[in-house]
Amino acid sequence: MELDFTPHGILVPLVTPFGADGRPDLDALDALAHSVLDGGATGIVALGTTGEVGALEPHERAAVVDTCARVCRERGVPLVVGTGGGATAAAGRELAELGARSEAAAALVTVPAFVRPSPDGVLAHFRRLAADSPVPLIVYHIPYRTGRPLDAATLRALGSLPGVIGVKHAVGGVDQDTVALLGDLPEDFAVLAGDDVFVSPLLALGAVGGILASAHLATERFAALAEAWRTGDAARARALGHRLAHLSALLFAEPNPAVVKGVLHAQGRIPTPDVRLPLLPASEASVTAVTKALAELADPV
């Protein structure tokens, strides 16, 4: 299956469910992928931060991608695969492996973390990766994890590189560079919200969608939010956006994806709420708070 992928709508970065034996439960992952697509997600992301990629063994990462690829093949939707790291050569090797996966529509590649290269170094990194990658790249800009903030001009330069089709924008708010970027985008460069609490303001400013862990839950509502901003139904979008921001804030009250997994387990959608160290399972209070917020979301907007 070959996809002409234009990022849009709500993509869900799937958690990795663990069974009672501590291993990834691939049947639960399969069902979870189908459920978010049934809810209106336009695609799924495998091996994102929400999937605890850093805690998975190589064979587990391969099994997760295999499972997600099969679902995307069955449903005819795009699969985005998380890759990257601090070293350009190693990131390039990860990307090369995606050439064998026809379901992979794009790779989500983090700005190099920890090493804190200069903005020119970041550009050189993505220029090299994009030139050699078998799939287009979505830059994952999350400076509070990588330690490397980028201004609007640098993000525009990244968006102008051949083979770079978008950015997952997760700077922890809506700052001046966010506004400047969305006001002057390179052609065919998509901005996807990556901070769940701020998805509605970013959609209002011109983002085309989001990659949202919160959209494991109330997927239909997140899809409706994106559609409302797309069609100009600002009144409905504002009301729904405020309620979903409240939900997202509760889901991120503890390190992601602990609360998401706790709620999914409480709903019977995954076999355990387990996360791998150094993460800890979510508190009962956090899970209860989200469950209450979900019940309130059932009311019409």
Buried (B, 14 or more C-beta within 10 A) or exposed (E): EEBEBBBBBBBBBBBBBBBEEEEBBBEBBBBBBBBBBEBBBBBBBBBBBBBBBEBBEEEBBEBBBEBBBBBBBBBEBBBBBBBBBBEBEEBBEBBEBBEEBBBBBBBBBBBBBEEBBEBEBBBEBBBBBBEEBBBBBBBBBBBEBBEBBBBBEBBBBBBBBEBBBBBBBBBBEBEEBBBBBBEEBBEEBBBBBBBBBBBBBBBBBBBBBBBBBBBBBBBBBBBBBBBBBBEEBEEBBBBBBEBBBBBBBBBBBBEBBBBBBBBBBBEEBBBBBBBEEEBEBBBEEBBBBBBEBBEEBEEEB
